[in-house]
Amino acid sequence: MTIKVSPFVRLPSGFSVNIFSEQGVQSFLETELSQTYISSDLKTIRTIRNDKNRTCTEEDLLYSLTAKIEFLPALADQTFFRDRVPESEIQVWLDFVIDELKALSTKPCWVRTGDLGADDMSSLNISAAMFKCHAVPVALAFESEYFYVLANFLKACPNRLPSTKIADQVTNIVSRAYFTAYLIFDHELASEKPFQKFEAAGILTEFIRCATIPQLDDDWQLSQSLLVACFDGLCACDQFLEAEFRRGQPCGDLVAAILRGEDGSKIKRPFILGQLQAIARHADARNNAADADAGIEFRSCNSCGESGNSEPFQGSLLKKCGRCRNVYYCSRACQMADWRKHQKVCRPSSKTTSN
C-alpha cells in the first residue's frame, strides 16, 4: 500500500498552506488553529489507530497528521512557536509520547530486533523535532518521567544495541535537549545540570551506547550535528565526570566496557571512541589526584594504561611483574605485549632473588 502524505492544511480563511515549508508553518501558527492543533490531531490519531479496519484514506490521514505534528516545531521559529502554542498543548503531546514509549517497550518487534517500523518511529521523530531549540518541551520533559521512560524503552531491547535509525534519533533527542537547556534555560540548568538529570533518569548510559553506533555519511553528520557539542559539554563537566565516570558507577563501567570492546558492539564510531577515551582519562586523573591527596596509592597497567580506583581493580585485577615487582598489569595479555620494552629495565627485586 502506498501512503500519501499531504503537506497541505486548510486554514479558517479557506486557503491551504504547505506545512512542509517555513512560510506555510508561519501562516498556520498565525491562526487560532495553533491553540488546539496538537490535542485535536492526537485525538484523531488515536481514533484511527484503534480502528482495525481502517481504510486507505484513513491511513493517509494518519500519516499526514503525524507529519504535521513533527514538521511544525521542526520548521517554526522558536520564539513564535512558544508564543503561539500553549504549554497545555505541549503537555498533551508529552503525555501521548510517554504512553507510546511505554507501549513500544513491550512490542515484540522491538524486543526481538531492536528496530521499529515507520509508524512506531513517530514518537521519537516528534521528540527530536520538539526539542530543537524549543524551551518549553525540553523543560516539561525534564520535569516529567520522559527521559526515564525513554531509558527503559531502550533497555527493553535484550541485546541493548538498537538499530542505526533508532540510535541516531536517540542521540538527536538527548543532544538537542542538552543544547536547548544550555542555551535557553537560566544558569540553574546550565552546564552540568542537564547531564545530572540525564544520569538520574538512566538515559545518559543509553545515550553513550547509542552514540557509538556508526551512521551513514557519518563524517558529514558528526560535523553538522549537535552530538559533538554535547560531548564537548560533557568533557567540560569536571566534577560530574569525577563523580559519575569513576569505576563502580554506571557511566564509568559502561565507558570502560566500550573501550575494552566488551559492550557487545564490534564496530564503533572512531570519533566517539576518542571522546570516551578523553573522558576516561579525565575522570581517572581527577580521581587519582583526589586519592593522592588522601594518601591512597593508585596504580595503572604498565601496558594499556588501564586504571581505576575501585577496590576490585586495584586489588585483584592489577598484578605486579613477578620479576621486578615494580610495575603492574591488568592481564596476562598486557604483560606479554609489554615484555619487549619492559625487559630492558626489568631487574629481579630483592624479594625475588631471596626466594
TORMIDO-283637 format. One record per residue (C-alpha): x, y, z; residue in three letters; residue number from 1. Coordinates in steps of 0.001 Angstrom, whole numbers, plus 500000, padded with zeros to 6 digits. Layout:
<atoms>
px: X py: Y pz: Z residuo: ala num: NUM
...
</atoms>
This chain:
<atoms>
px: 500000 py: 500000 pz: 500000 residuo: met num: 1
px: 501347 py: 503428 pz: 499044 residuo: thr num: 2
px: 500959 py: 506090 pz: 501717 residuo: ile num: 3
px: 500075 py: 509575 pz: 500502 residuo: lys num: 4
px: 501153 py: 512265 pz: 502956 residuo: val num: 5
px: 499519 py: 515588 pz: 502136 residuo: ser num: 6
px: 501580 py: 518668 pz: 503067 residuo: pro num: 7
px: 498579 py: 520980 pz: 502748 residuo: phe num: 8
px: 496397 py: 522195 pz: 505608 residuo: val num: 9
px: 493248 py: 524255 pz: 505106 residuo: arg num: 10
px: 493120 py: 527449 pz: 507166 residuo: leu num: 11
px: 489914 py: 529056 pz: 508557 residuo: pro num: 12
px: 490160 py: 531604 pz: 505728 residuo: ser num: 13
px: 489689 py: 528810 pz: 503200 residuo: gly num: 14
px: 493237 py: 528974 pz: 501865 residuo: phe num: 15
px: 495546 py: 525967 pz: 502076 residuo: ser num: 16
px: 499198 py: 526205 pz: 503162 residuo: val num: 17
px: 502103 py: 523819 pz: 502782 residuo: asn num: 18
px: 503263 py: 522953 pz: 506322 residuo: ile num: 19
px: 506394 py: 521324 pz: 504908 residuo: phe num: 20
px: 507686 py: 524861 pz: 504319 residuo: ser num: 21
px: 508711 py: 527576 pz: 506786 residuo: glu num: 22
px: 506290 py: 530073 pz: 505239 residuo: gln num: 23
px: 503413 py: 527607 pz: 505472 residuo: gly num: 24
px: 504221 py: 526835 pz: 509119 residuo: val num: 25
px: 504327 py: 530544 pz: 509904 residuo: gln num: 26
px: 500930 py: 531092 pz: 508265 residuo: ser num: 27
px: 499403 py: 528152 pz: 510158 residuo: phe num: 28
px: 500716 py: 529318 pz: 513536 residuo: leu num: 29
px: 499219 py: 532779 pz: 512955 residuo: glu num: 30
px: 495698 py: 531275 pz: 513047 residuo: thr num: 31
px: 493661 py: 530123 pz: 516021 residuo: glu num: 32
px: 494283 py: 526518 pz: 514926 residuo: leu num: 33
px: 497698 py: 526703 pz: 516615 residuo: ser num: 34
px: 495969 py: 526872 pz: 520018 residuo: gln num: 35
px: 494486 py: 523365 pz: 519851 residuo: thr num: 36
px: 496018 py: 521550 pz: 516886 residuo: tyr num: 37
px: 498094 py: 519059 pz: 518920 residuo: ile num: 38
px: 495260 py: 517800 pz: 521126 residuo: ser num: 39
px: 492870 py: 517759 pz: 518167 residuo: ser num: 40
px: 495236 py: 515853 pz: 515877 residuo: asp num: 41
px: 496280 py: 513369 pz: 518584 residuo: leu num: 42
px: 492630 py: 512597 pz: 519291 residuo: lys num: 43
px: 492121 py: 511785 pz: 515605 residuo: thr num: 44
px: 495326 py: 509728 pz: 515512 residuo: ile num: 45
px: 494160 py: 507608 pz: 518473 residuo: arg num: 46
px: 490770 py: 507043 pz: 516850 residuo: thr num: 47
px: 492301 py: 505883 pz: 513554 residuo: ile num: 48
px: 494866 py: 503642 pz: 515266 residuo: arg num: 49
px: 492139 py: 501908 pz: 517271 residuo: asn num: 50
px: 490244 py: 501094 pz: 514077 residuo: asp num: 51
px: 491497 py: 497681 pz: 512944 residuo: lys num: 52
px: 489591 py: 498006 pz: 509653 residuo: asn num: 53
px: 490814 py: 501478 pz: 508723 residuo: arg num: 54
px: 490671 py: 502476 pz: 505091 residuo: thr num: 55
px: 493479 py: 503703 pz: 502841 residuo: cys num: 56
px: 492130 py: 507233 pz: 503186 residuo: thr num: 57
px: 492317 py: 506968 pz: 506988 residuo: glu num: 58
px: 495845 py: 505583 pz: 506717 residuo: glu num: 59
px: 496864 py: 508569 pz: 504609 residuo: asp num: 60
px: 495279 py: 510926 pz: 507148 residuo: leu num: 61
px: 497108 py: 509186 pz: 509998 residuo: leu num: 62
px: 500495 py: 509777 pz: 508386 residuo: tyr num: 63
px: 499597 py: 513329 pz: 507378 residuo: ser num: 64
px: 498612 py: 514283 pz: 510936 residuo: leu num: 65
px: 501767 py: 512685 pz: 512357 residuo: thr num: 66
px: 503919 py: 514545 pz: 509834 residuo: ala num: 67
px: 502113 py: 517782 pz: 510712 residuo: lys num: 68
px: 502927 py: 517448 pz: 514418 residuo: ile num: 69
px: 506537 py: 516662 pz: 513537 residuo: glu num: 70
px: 507177 py: 519347 pz: 510912 residuo: phe num: 71
px: 505573 py: 522312 pz: 512677 residuo: leu num: 72
px: 508094 py: 522531 pz: 515560 residuo: pro num: 73
px: 510953 py: 521494 pz: 513253 residuo: ala num: 74
px: 510378 py: 524422 pz: 510871 residuo: leu num: 75
px: 508883 py: 527020 pz: 513197 residuo: ala num: 76
px: 510708 py: 529999 pz: 514648 residuo: asp num: 77
px: 511302 py: 529064 pz: 518287 residuo: gln num: 78
px: 510012 py: 532314 pz: 519756 residuo: thr num: 79
px: 506892 py: 532344 pz: 517576 residuo: phe num: 80
px: 506197 py: 528666 pz: 518311 residuo: phe num: 81
px: 506458 py: 529317 pz: 522058 residuo: arg num: 82
px: 504121 py: 532320 pz: 521853 residuo: asp num: 83
px: 501507 py: 530648 pz: 519657 residuo: arg num: 84
px: 501343 py: 527075 pz: 521019 residuo: val num: 85
px: 500107 py: 526905 pz: 524638 residuo: pro num: 86
px: 502057 py: 524941 pz: 527220 residuo: glu num: 87
px: 498958 py: 522828 pz: 527821 residuo: ser num: 88
px: 499173 py: 521586 pz: 524217 residuo: glu num: 89
px: 502837 py: 520644 pz: 524670 residuo: ile num: 90
px: 501882 py: 518735 pz: 527823 residuo: gln num: 91
px: 499249 py: 516799 pz: 525861 residuo: val num: 92
px: 501925 py: 515847 pz: 523336 residuo: trp num: 93
px: 504375 py: 514821 pz: 526063 residuo: leu num: 94
px: 501817 py: 512616 pz: 527830 residuo: asp num: 95
px: 500993 py: 510980 pz: 524497 residuo: phe num: 96
px: 504654 py: 510251 pz: 523699 residuo: val num: 97
px: 505315 py: 508833 pz: 527183 residuo: ile num: 98
px: 502358 py: 506447 pz: 526803 residuo: asp num: 99
px: 503589 py: 505496 pz: 523317 residuo: glu num: 100
px: 507103 py: 504700 pz: 524549 residuo: leu num: 101
px: 505743 py: 502573 pz: 527385 residuo: lys num: 102
px: 503669 py: 500583 pz: 524892 residuo: ala num: 103
px: 506572 py: 500230 pz: 522451 residuo: leu num: 104
px: 508810 py: 498840 pz: 525223 residuo: ser num: 105
px: 506824 py: 495597 pz: 525153 residuo: thr num: 106
px: 506219 py: 495433 pz: 521414 residuo: lys num: 107
px: 507529 py: 492068 pz: 520085 residuo: pro num: 108
px: 509325 py: 493500 pz: 517041 residuo: cys num: 109
px: 511268 py: 495942 pz: 519242 residuo: trp num: 110
px: 512160 py: 493397 pz: 521909 residuo: val num: 111
px: 513180 py: 490878 pz: 519250 residuo: arg num: 112
px: 515047 py: 493034 pz: 516739 residuo: thr num: 113
px: 515798 py: 496411 pz: 518314 residuo: gly num: 114
px: 514033 py: 498139 pz: 515428 residuo: asp num: 115
px: 510692 py: 499834 pz: 514748 residuo: leu num: 116
px: 508512 py: 500434 pz: 511709 residuo: gly num: 117
px: 507880 py: 503894 pz: 510272 residuo: ala num: 118
px: 504580 py: 504282 pz: 512133 residuo: asp num: 119
px: 506131 py: 503479 pz: 515519 residuo: asp num: 120
px: 509090 py: 505797 pz: 514893 residuo: met num: 121
px: 506805 py: 508828 pz: 515053 residuo: ser num: 122
px: 507180 py: 509275 pz: 518823 residuo: ser num: 123
px: 510962 py: 509526 pz: 518530 residuo: leu num: 124
px: 510806 py: 511706 pz: 515401 residuo: asn num: 125
px: 508392 py: 514172 pz: 517007 residuo: ile num: 126
px: 510520 py: 514308 pz: 520174 residuo: ser num: 127
px: 513591 py: 515244 pz: 518161 residuo: ala num: 128
px: 511601 py: 517977 pz: 516401 residuo: ala num: 129
px: 510082 py: 519324 pz: 519640 residuo: met num: 130
px: 513469 py: 519566 pz: 521356 residuo: phe num: 131
px: 515067 py: 521538 pz: 518512 residuo: lys num: 132
px: 515697 py: 524801 pz: 520393 residuo: cys num: 133
px: 512182 py: 524830 pz: 521880 residuo: his num: 134
px: 512481 py: 525569 pz: 525598 residuo: ala num: 135
px: 509001 py: 524585 pz: 526805 residuo: val num: 136
px: 509033 py: 520942 pz: 525555 residuo: pro num: 137
px: 512532 py: 520424 pz: 526985 residuo: val num: 138
px: 511604 py: 521937 pz: 530343 residuo: ala num: 139
px: 508462 py: 519798 pz: 530593 residuo: leu num: 140
px: 510412 py: 516686 pz: 529597 residuo: ala num: 141
px: 512952 py: 517288 pz: 532380 residuo: phe num: 142
px: 510146 py: 517778 pz: 534907 residuo: glu num: 143
px: 508294 py: 514624 pz: 533818 residuo: ser num: 144
px: 509252 py: 510963 pz: 533549 residuo: glu num: 145
px: 510006 py: 511305 pz: 529826 residuo: tyr num: 146
px: 513742 py: 510538 pz: 529925 residuo: phe num: 147
px: 513224 py: 507749 pz: 532466 residuo: tyr num: 148
px: 510650 py: 506131 pz: 530149 residuo: val num: 149
px: 512929 py: 506616 pz: 527124 residuo: leu num: 150
px: 515765 py: 504889 pz: 529006 residuo: ala num: 151
px: 513524 py: 501953 pz: 529947 residuo: asn num: 152
px: 512365 py: 501693 pz: 526341 residuo: phe num: 153
px: 515977 py: 501273 pz: 525203 residuo: leu num: 154
px: 516777 py: 498810 pz: 527995 residuo: lys num: 155
px: 513836 py: 496628 pz: 526910 residuo: ala num: 156
px: 515840 py: 495593 pz: 523840 residuo: cys num: 157
px: 517597 py: 492395 pz: 525018 residuo: pro num: 158
px: 520875 py: 492849 pz: 523165 residuo: asn num: 159
px: 520920 py: 496524 pz: 524242 residuo: arg num: 160
px: 522010 py: 497579 pz: 520749 residuo: leu num: 161
px: 519239 py: 499373 pz: 518845 residuo: pro num: 162
px: 519168 py: 499751 pz: 515079 residuo: ser num: 163
px: 521055 py: 502542 pz: 513347 residuo: thr num: 164
px: 517971 py: 504745 pz: 512875 residuo: lys num: 165
px: 516833 py: 504310 pz: 516487 residuo: ile num: 166
px: 520326 py: 505113 pz: 517788 residuo: ala num: 167
px: 520511 py: 508183 pz: 515554 residuo: asp num: 168
px: 517200 py: 509576 pz: 516763 residuo: gln num: 169
px: 518001 py: 508898 pz: 520435 residuo: val num: 170
px: 521291 py: 510804 pz: 520146 residuo: thr num: 171
px: 519395 py: 513615 pz: 518392 residuo: asn num: 172
px: 516836 py: 513798 pz: 521202 residuo: ile num: 173
px: 519383 py: 513904 pz: 524030 residuo: val num: 174
px: 521803 py: 516231 pz: 522210 residuo: ser num: 175
px: 519038 py: 518680 pz: 521318 residuo: arg num: 176
px: 517621 py: 518604 pz: 524835 residuo: ala num: 177
px: 521083 py: 519347 pz: 526251 residuo: tyr num: 178
px: 521803 py: 522104 pz: 523747 residuo: phe num: 179
px: 518413 py: 523756 pz: 524286 residuo: thr num: 180
px: 518839 py: 523606 pz: 528063 residuo: ala num: 181
px: 522316 py: 525081 pz: 527818 residuo: tyr num: 182
px: 521359 py: 527946 pz: 525502 residuo: leu num: 183
px: 517892 py: 528899 pz: 526659 residuo: ile num: 184
px: 517482 py: 527980 pz: 530307 residuo: phe num: 185
px: 518862 py: 530045 pz: 533153 residuo: asp num: 186
px: 522099 py: 529178 pz: 534904 residuo: his num: 187
px: 520329 py: 526737 pz: 537199 residuo: glu num: 188
px: 520146 py: 524260 pz: 534320 residuo: leu num: 189
px: 523319 py: 525283 pz: 532517 residuo: ala num: 190
px: 526478 py: 523184 pz: 532227 residuo: ser num: 191
px: 526326 py: 520075 pz: 534445 residuo: glu num: 192
px: 522636 py: 520235 pz: 535349 residuo: lys num: 193
px: 521253 py: 518580 pz: 532173 residuo: pro num: 194
px: 523776 py: 515738 pz: 532466 residuo: phe num: 195
px: 522853 py: 515258 pz: 536111 residuo: gln num: 196
px: 519214 py: 514947 pz: 535103 residuo: lys num: 197
px: 520087 py: 512551 pz: 532258 residuo: phe num: 198
px: 522115 py: 510377 pz: 534621 residuo: glu num: 199
px: 519390 py: 510328 pz: 537270 residuo: ala num: 200
px: 516861 py: 509186 pz: 534656 residuo: ala num: 201
px: 519193 py: 506435 pz: 533382 residuo: gly num: 202
px: 519297 py: 507853 pz: 529854 residuo: ile num: 203
px: 522934 py: 509005 pz: 529885 residuo: leu num: 204
px: 524339 py: 505471 pz: 529626 residuo: thr num: 205
px: 521883 py: 504644 pz: 526833 residuo: glu num: 206
px: 522812 py: 507860 pz: 525024 residuo: phe num: 207
px: 526515 py: 506960 pz: 525174 residuo: ile num: 208
px: 525787 py: 503454 pz: 523910 residuo: arg num: 209
px: 523703 py: 504798 pz: 521006 residuo: cys num: 210
px: 526340 py: 507412 pz: 520167 residuo: ala num: 211
px: 528926 py: 504690 pz: 519463 residuo: thr num: 212
px: 526789 py: 503113 pz: 516703 residuo: ile num: 213
px: 528040 py: 504264 pz: 513254 residuo: pro num: 214
px: 525670 py: 506105 pz: 510912 residuo: gln num: 215
px: 525532 py: 506519 pz: 507145 residuo: leu num: 216
px: 527537 py: 509537 pz: 505943 residuo: asp num: 217
px: 528983 py: 509642 pz: 509442 residuo: asp num: 218
px: 531713 py: 512209 pz: 508793 residuo: asp num: 219
px: 529180 py: 514724 pz: 507491 residuo: trp num: 220
px: 526664 py: 514012 pz: 510235 residuo: gln num: 221
px: 529195 py: 514423 pz: 513016 residuo: leu num: 222
px: 530412 py: 517720 pz: 511593 residuo: ser num: 223
px: 526854 py: 519062 pz: 511356 residuo: gln num: 224
px: 525144 py: 517541 pz: 514381 residuo: ser num: 225
px: 524871 py: 518681 pz: 517981 residuo: leu num: 226
px: 526399 py: 515395 pz: 519098 residuo: leu num: 227
px: 529872 py: 516939 pz: 519015 residuo: val num: 228
px: 528712 py: 519910 pz: 521107 residuo: ala num: 229
px: 527047 py: 517563 pz: 523576 residuo: cys num: 230
px: 530217 py: 515531 pz: 524137 residuo: phe num: 231
px: 532293 py: 518701 pz: 524330 residuo: asp num: 232
px: 529940 py: 519927 pz: 527040 residuo: gly num: 233
px: 530228 py: 516631 pz: 528893 residuo: leu num: 234
px: 534029 py: 516717 pz: 528759 residuo: cys num: 235
px: 533955 py: 520179 pz: 530362 residuo: ala num: 236
px: 531993 py: 519000 pz: 533428 residuo: cys num: 237
px: 534942 py: 518203 pz: 535719 residuo: asp num: 238
px: 533052 py: 517494 pz: 538921 residuo: gln num: 239
px: 530378 py: 515482 pz: 537158 residuo: phe num: 240
px: 532985 py: 513304 pz: 535404 residuo: leu num: 241
px: 534809 py: 512769 pz: 538671 residuo: glu num: 242
px: 531608 py: 511650 pz: 540410 residuo: ala num: 243
px: 529779 py: 509670 pz: 537710 residuo: glu num: 244
px: 532513 py: 508301 pz: 535436 residuo: phe num: 245
px: 534635 py: 506658 pz: 538095 residuo: arg num: 246
px: 534775 py: 502871 pz: 538154 residuo: arg num: 247
px: 531856 py: 501331 pz: 540000 residuo: gly num: 248
px: 529399 py: 503916 pz: 538625 residuo: gln num: 249
px: 527102 py: 503004 pz: 535681 residuo: pro num: 250
px: 528636 py: 505580 pz: 533314 residuo: cys num: 251
px: 532203 py: 504755 pz: 534298 residuo: gly num: 252
px: 531686 py: 501000 pz: 533969 residuo: asp num: 253
px: 529984 py: 501407 pz: 530581 residuo: leu num: 254
px: 532786 py: 503563 pz: 529166 residuo: val num: 255
px: 535377 py: 501067 pz: 530419 residuo: ala num: 256
px: 533455 py: 498183 pz: 528791 residuo: ala num: 257
px: 533170 py: 500072 pz: 525485 residuo: ile num: 258
px: 536888 py: 500893 pz: 525424 residuo: leu num: 259
px: 537736 py: 497239 pz: 526169 residuo: arg num: 260
px: 535367 py: 496057 pz: 523438 residuo: gly num: 261
px: 533157 py: 494227 pz: 525927 residuo: glu num: 262
px: 529879 py: 496051 pz: 525277 residuo: asp num: 263
px: 528642 py: 493721 pz: 522520 residuo: gly num: 264
px: 529294 py: 496087 pz: 519606 residuo: ser num: 265
px: 532104 py: 495238 pz: 517190 residuo: lys num: 266
px: 532010 py: 498431 pz: 515104 residuo: ile num: 267
px: 532106 py: 501855 pz: 516764 residuo: lys num: 268
px: 532494 py: 505472 pz: 515721 residuo: arg num: 269
px: 536183 py: 506455 pz: 515951 residuo: pro num: 270
px: 535250 py: 509997 pz: 516948 residuo: phe num: 271
px: 533084 py: 508840 pz: 519853 residuo: ile num: 272
px: 535759 py: 506371 pz: 520980 residuo: leu num: 273
px: 538218 py: 509249 pz: 521080 residuo: gly num: 274
px: 535806 py: 511289 pz: 523172 residuo: gln num: 275
px: 535223 py: 508391 pz: 525569 residuo: leu num: 276
px: 538969 py: 507827 pz: 525933 residuo: gln num: 277
px: 539380 py: 511508 pz: 526816 residuo: ala num: 278
px: 536519 py: 511278 pz: 529329 residuo: ile num: 279
px: 538016 py: 508153 pz: 530924 residuo: ala num: 280
px: 541471 py: 509740 pz: 531206 residuo: arg num: 281
px: 539992 py: 512923 pz: 532632 residuo: his num: 282
px: 537873 py: 511094 pz: 535201 residuo: ala num: 283
px: 540785 py: 508878 pz: 536230 residuo: asp num: 284
px: 543137 py: 511839 pz: 536544 residuo: ala num: 285
px: 540671 py: 513678 pz: 538767 residuo: arg num: 286
px: 540151 py: 510627 pz: 540941 residuo: asn num: 287
px: 543901 py: 509909 pz: 541062 residuo: asn num: 288
px: 544540 py: 513412 pz: 542318 residuo: ala num: 289
px: 541862 py: 513037 pz: 544978 residuo: ala num: 290
px: 543331 py: 509685 pz: 546045 residuo: asp num: 291
px: 546831 py: 511164 pz: 546194 residuo: ala num: 292
px: 545572 py: 513974 pz: 548415 residuo: asp num: 293
px: 544029 py: 511362 pz: 550679 residuo: ala num: 294
px: 547292 py: 509396 pz: 550793 residuo: gly num: 295
px: 545916 py: 506459 pz: 548758 residuo: ile num: 296
px: 548304 py: 504648 pz: 546428 residuo: glu num: 297
px: 546958 py: 504499 pz: 542860 residuo: phe num: 298
px: 548247 py: 502086 pz: 540219 residuo: arg num: 299
px: 547665 py: 501542 pz: 536498 residuo: ser num: 300
px: 548519 py: 498928 pz: 533883 residuo: cys num: 301
px: 552057 py: 499460 pz: 532503 residuo: asn num: 302
px: 550939 py: 498299 pz: 529049 residuo: ser num: 303
px: 547491 py: 499655 pz: 528160 residuo: cys num: 304
px: 547333 py: 502361 pz: 530803 residuo: gly num: 305
px: 544058 py: 500971 pz: 532128 residuo: glu num: 306
px: 543368 py: 502493 pz: 535505 residuo: ser num: 307
px: 540662 py: 502695 pz: 538068 residuo: gly num: 308
px: 540321 py: 503399 pz: 541739 residuo: asn num: 309
px: 537791 py: 500699 pz: 542552 residuo: ser num: 310
px: 538875 py: 498141 pz: 545124 residuo: glu num: 311
px: 538450 py: 495106 pz: 542791 residuo: pro num: 312
px: 540587 py: 496701 pz: 540073 residuo: phe num: 313
px: 543341 py: 497924 pz: 542369 residuo: gln num: 314
px: 543280 py: 494732 pz: 544389 residuo: gly num: 315
px: 542553 py: 491576 pz: 542422 residuo: ser num: 316
px: 542853 py: 492682 pz: 538792 residuo: leu num: 317
px: 546180 py: 494534 pz: 538833 residuo: leu num: 318
px: 549150 py: 492182 pz: 539309 residuo: lys num: 319
px: 552799 py: 493065 pz: 539851 residuo: lys num: 320
px: 555507 py: 491959 pz: 537478 residuo: cys num: 321
px: 556740 py: 488755 pz: 539094 residuo: gly num: 322
px: 560395 py: 489597 pz: 538383 residuo: arg num: 323
px: 560982 py: 493247 pz: 539288 residuo: cys num: 324
px: 557742 py: 493812 pz: 541248 residuo: arg num: 325
px: 557830 py: 497476 pz: 540263 residuo: asn num: 326
px: 555133 py: 497653 pz: 537577 residuo: val num: 327
px: 551579 py: 496368 pz: 537275 residuo: tyr num: 328
px: 549497 py: 494701 pz: 534567 residuo: tyr num: 329
px: 545757 py: 494231 pz: 534281 residuo: cys num: 330
px: 546022 py: 490982 pz: 532295 residuo: ser num: 331
px: 548447 py: 488342 pz: 531077 residuo: arg num: 332
px: 547998 py: 489647 pz: 527535 residuo: ala num: 333
px: 549141 py: 493125 pz: 528574 residuo: cys num: 334
px: 552165 py: 491740 pz: 530359 residuo: gln num: 335
px: 553236 py: 489768 pz: 527275 residuo: met num: 336
px: 552631 py: 492739 pz: 524972 residuo: ala num: 337
px: 554809 py: 494977 pz: 527147 residuo: asp num: 338
px: 557616 py: 492492 pz: 527728 residuo: trp num: 339
px: 559810 py: 493526 pz: 524763 residuo: arg num: 340
px: 560029 py: 497061 pz: 526148 residuo: lys num: 341
px: 559920 py: 496210 pz: 529836 residuo: his num: 342
px: 562639 py: 493544 pz: 529725 residuo: gln num: 343
px: 565228 py: 496246 pz: 529068 residuo: lys num: 344
px: 564658 py: 497720 pz: 532521 residuo: val num: 345
px: 563262 py: 494710 pz: 534386 residuo: cys num: 346
px: 565646 py: 493602 pz: 537126 residuo: arg num: 347
px: 564938 py: 490994 pz: 539790 residuo: pro num: 348
px: 563851 py: 492574 pz: 543049 residuo: ser num: 349
px: 565438 py: 491685 pz: 546359 residuo: ser num: 350
px: 562332 py: 489728 pz: 547299 residuo: lys num: 351
px: 562527 py: 487734 pz: 544072 residuo: thr num: 352
px: 566239 py: 486837 pz: 544445 residuo: thr num: 353
px: 565839 py: 485898 pz: 548092 residuo: ser num: 354
px: 563235 py: 483360 pz: 547097 residuo: asn num: 355
</atoms>
